[in-house]
Amino acid sequence: MKKNTILYVLLFFLIIVNGFFLFNYIGKGKSKKGHSKQKDKNFIVKELGFNEEQIAQFRENSVGHHETIVRLNDDVKNLKDELFSKLSEDAVSDAVIDSITSLICDKEKEKDKEVFSHFKMIQELSDDKQKEKFKMIIMDALRQGERGEGPPPPGEVGGHRPPRNN
């Protein structure tokens, strides 16, 4: 009887620990995702030092932007899935491949236009000092995109290269 009691206590303990783990793991995963989205939005607001009126306009004008980008990303993913599902087919016409890749290009173009208009809206909300800071943020982000997420190359500090002496 004593052996069974120990097993039951151990089983109960494991169930509690697993429940606690799942609650923390699943609960924090969802909140981090939402928190990250909010953090991205607040980055520009914080970096540019928007006042309350600018923040209100920014939030009002940003409604739907994230959903549009997610939808376009999903469309691109589905089109790429469709394209690469053709690999298993014996014969695929160039017209089909061209058609799917053209649709992918159209979606990517829509995405770029959406991002551009969103950034344009941010710039229009900004005063002259904020516009200069925003320009620097955009240029740094573009430079990072060109070289990836890694550290700057040797001799490059803060995304800026020192002038070359020829």
Buried (B, 14 or more C-beta within 10 A) or exposed (E): EEEEEEEEEEEEEEEEEEEEEEEEEEEEEEEEEEEEEEEEBEEBBEEBEBEEEBEEBBEEBBEEBEEBBEBBEEBBEEBBEEBEEEEEEEEEEEEBEEEBEEBBEBBBEBBEEBBEEBBEBBBEBBEEEBBEBBEBBEEEEEBEEEEEEEEBEEEEEEBEEEEEEE
